[in-house]
Amino acid sequence: MRLLVIEDNRRLATLVAKGCRQEGFAVDICHDLDSARAALEAVRYDACILDLSLPDGDGLELLASLRRQGSELPVLVLTARDSLEDRVAGLNTGADDYLLKPFAMEELVARIRALLRRPGKALGRQLTAGNVELDTVAREVSIGGAPVVCPKRELDLLEILLRRQGRVVPKRAIEENLYAFGEEVSSNSIEVAVHRLRKRLADAHADVEVHTLRGIGYLLSAA
């Protein structure tokens, strides 16, 4: 899952991004409206965390523009504007949720996950394929009913493949969901992650396999 954080306070943006990454999200940061618009045009995000008081305008302008374009991107407004009028304006403009600063990181992540679990959004709580189960909220994997410890990168890869099981997932789509802008990605990083996930599934006697379609991508299906 990939998030866009739009926040002009660089220290706060870094803290939010760090907290979300620790919970399994890939995160990009923008500090103004211009760069946010460019990012939204270039990348498909699963959700957005939006500050309102930005150096080149009001975050509500961006939110209103997204909704006029028909975008259903889940947007959580994160702001110090605490009046009833501000909260109503944010929600009426199209915000899916509204969280005031200061805030607890645990609540922010919980609210993002709640948005993504809404019908038609990106995050279903329980994903299954064969005897493999993934709880996307607890970030826990079980195979044949037994818990399996997965490093973060492998768990994120498994989630991507489970969400599109039976369909080919292009390598580029995996990179976009696993890595944020500026994060170093070696030429064979995806191949290494797939190899390790395959071995972990096999060692735990999973009845699904990750297939490679050379030059195209990867596919999760019954063994």
PAGU-138629 format. One record per residue (C-alpha): residue number from 1; x, z negated, y. Coordinates in nm, 3 decimals, padded with zeros to 5 digits. Layout:
nr|c1|c3|c2
NUM|X|Z|Y
...
This chain:
nr|c1|c3|c2
1|00.000|00.000|00.000
2|00.138|00.098|00.340
3|00.058|-00.080|00.666
4|00.120|00.007|01.029
5|00.191|-00.286|01.262
6|00.139|-00.203|01.632
7|00.281|-00.492|01.832
8|00.498|-00.490|02.147
9|00.646|-00.836|02.085
10|00.941|-00.731|01.870
11|01.005|-01.074|01.724
12|00.643|-01.118|01.623
13|00.624|-00.764|01.484
14|00.931|-00.832|01.270
15|00.784|-01.159|01.141
16|00.450|-00.993|01.055
17|00.626|-00.706|00.879
18|00.846|-00.945|00.683
19|00.548|-01.151|00.571
20|00.353|-00.844|00.461
21|00.652|-00.698|00.277
22|00.690|-01.022|00.085
23|00.331|-00.972|-00.031
24|00.403|-00.624|-00.167
25|00.321|-00.397|00.128
26|00.539|-00.126|00.276
27|00.531|-00.172|00.654
28|00.611|00.043|00.957
29|00.631|-00.099|01.309
30|00.541|00.063|01.642
31|00.578|-00.110|01.978
32|00.359|00.115|02.195
33|00.065|00.356|02.180
34|00.269|00.677|02.191
35|00.478|00.592|01.887
36|00.169|00.460|01.708
37|-00.016|00.787|01.759
38|00.283|00.980|01.625
39|00.306|00.754|01.320
40|-00.065|00.785|01.245
41|-00.042|01.164|01.261
42|00.259|01.173|01.029
43|00.172|00.915|00.764
44|-00.135|00.812|00.566
45|-00.172|00.436|00.610
46|-00.395|00.204|00.409
47|-00.453|-00.036|00.700
48|-00.339|-00.111|01.054
49|-00.264|-00.436|01.238
50|-00.325|-00.371|01.608
51|-00.229|-00.569|01.917
52|-00.435|-00.491|02.227
53|-00.198|-00.556|02.516
54|00.060|-00.280|02.479
55|00.310|-00.157|02.741
56|00.153|00.189|02.777
57|-00.214|00.099|02.750
58|-00.485|-00.095|02.573
59|-00.497|-00.097|02.193
60|-00.873|-00.049|02.217
61|-00.804|00.302|02.350
62|-00.628|00.391|02.027
63|-00.898|00.227|01.817
64|-01.174|00.414|02.000
65|-00.985|00.742|01.957
66|-00.949|00.685|01.582
67|-01.319|00.619|01.541
68|-01.414|00.925|01.749
69|-01.200|01.133|01.514
70|-01.392|00.995|01.218
71|-01.105|00.784|01.088
72|-01.210|00.502|00.854
73|-00.866|00.339|00.857
74|-00.916|-00.039|00.824
75|-00.799|-00.197|01.151
76|-00.735|-00.566|01.204
77|-00.701|-00.657|01.571
78|-00.437|-00.925|01.625
79|-00.445|-01.052|01.982
80|-00.433|-01.346|02.221
81|-00.756|-01.231|02.389
82|-00.984|-01.511|02.281
83|-01.302|-01.477|02.486
84|-01.632|-01.394|02.321
85|-01.653|-01.077|02.531
86|-01.314|-00.959|02.406
87|-01.402|-01.023|02.042
88|-01.734|-00.842|02.077
89|-01.565|-00.548|02.254
90|-01.306|-00.519|01.977
91|-01.562|-00.524|01.698
92|-01.796|-00.287|01.880
93|-01.512|-00.043|01.938
94|-01.456|-00.023|01.565
95|-01.228|-00.307|01.458
96|-01.289|-00.423|01.101
97|-01.163|-00.774|01.173
98|-01.034|-00.977|01.468
99|-00.766|-01.247|01.438
100|-00.643|-01.460|01.726
101|-00.284|-01.556|01.801
102|-00.136|-01.793|01.705
103|-00.222|-01.740|01.338
104|-00.107|-01.830|00.987
105|00.068|-01.552|00.797
106|-00.127|-01.643|00.483
107|-00.456|-01.583|00.664
108|-00.339|-01.251|00.805
109|-00.243|-01.122|00.460
110|-00.567|-01.253|00.308
111|-00.770|-01.074|00.574
112|-00.583|-00.747|00.517
113|-00.643|-00.770|00.144
114|-01.010|-00.848|00.206
115|-01.043|-00.533|00.418
116|-00.878|-00.324|00.148
117|-01.112|-00.461|-00.119
118|-01.421|-00.338|00.062
119|-01.612|-00.060|-00.119
120|-01.433|00.271|-00.084
121|-01.112|00.114|00.048
122|-00.772|00.116|-00.114
123|-00.754|-00.217|-00.291
124|-00.956|-00.313|-00.596
125|-00.871|-00.658|-00.725
126|-00.835|-00.585|-01.099
127|-00.673|-00.265|-01.227
128|-00.658|-00.186|-01.599
129|-00.527|00.087|-01.826
130|-00.524|00.030|-02.201
131|-00.393|-00.322|-02.259
132|-00.226|-00.338|-01.916
133|-00.395|-00.543|-01.644
134|-00.286|-00.596|-01.284
135|-00.439|-00.852|-01.050
136|-00.362|-00.700|-00.709
137|-00.438|-01.021|-00.521
138|-00.238|-01.264|-00.733
139|00.023|-00.990|-00.795
140|00.026|-01.070|-01.167
141|00.062|-00.837|-01.464
142|-00.048|-00.900|-01.820
143|-00.004|-00.676|-02.123
144|-00.210|-00.745|-02.431
145|-00.323|-01.067|-02.266
146|00.031|-01.199|-02.221
147|00.181|-01.243|-01.872
148|00.470|-01.012|-01.787
149|00.710|-01.080|-01.501
150|00.766|-00.768|-01.291
151|01.007|-00.737|-00.997
152|00.833|-00.638|-00.675
153|00.936|-00.270|-00.677
154|00.823|-00.217|-01.035
155|00.496|-00.398|-00.972
156|00.427|-00.183|-00.665
157|00.505|00.132|-00.866
158|00.275|00.019|-01.146
159|-00.006|-00.037|-00.895
160|00.034|00.313|-00.753
161|00.023|00.468|-01.100
162|-00.271|00.254|-01.213
163|-00.475|00.356|-00.911
164|-00.430|00.720|-01.008
165|-00.411|00.688|-01.384
166|-00.463|01.017|-01.562
167|-00.360|01.207|-01.250
168|-00.019|01.324|-01.135
169|00.130|01.121|-00.851
170|00.384|01.328|-00.653
171|00.724|01.172|-00.605
172|00.684|01.201|-00.227
173|00.359|01.001|-00.240
174|00.535|00.725|-00.432
175|00.817|00.714|-00.177
176|00.569|00.693|00.112
177|00.391|00.397|-00.050
178|00.701|00.209|-00.161
179|00.928|00.250|00.140
180|00.881|00.209|00.515
181|01.041|00.417|00.793
182|01.412|00.354|00.816
183|01.434|00.187|00.477
184|01.725|00.328|00.280
185|01.609|00.537|-00.018
186|01.872|00.678|-00.252
187|01.823|01.019|-00.413
188|01.741|00.867|-00.752
189|01.569|00.543|-00.649
190|01.228|00.652|-00.777
191|01.377|00.768|-01.108
192|01.551|00.432|-01.150
193|01.229|00.241|-01.076
194|01.033|00.456|-01.323
195|01.299|00.406|-01.592
196|01.288|00.028|-01.551
197|00.908|00.021|-01.551
198|00.898|00.233|-01.867
199|01.134|-00.007|-02.043
200|00.935|-00.310|-01.931
201|00.610|-00.157|-02.058
202|00.768|-00.060|-02.390
203|00.927|-00.402|-02.441
204|00.587|-00.566|-02.386
205|00.418|-00.322|-02.629
206|00.197|-00.158|-02.367
207|-00.026|00.117|-02.500
208|00.025|00.332|-02.190
209|00.322|00.545|-02.091
210|00.465|00.688|-01.770
211|00.520|01.061|-01.810
212|00.754|01.270|-01.596
213|00.641|01.614|-01.483
214|00.974|01.753|-01.374
215|00.972|01.873|-01.016
216|00.614|01.749|-00.963
217|00.576|01.376|-01.014
218|00.464|01.106|-01.257
219|00.152|01.031|-01.459
220|00.029|00.715|-01.633
221|-00.176|00.774|-01.947
222|-00.246|00.640|-02.295
223|00.057|00.631|-02.521
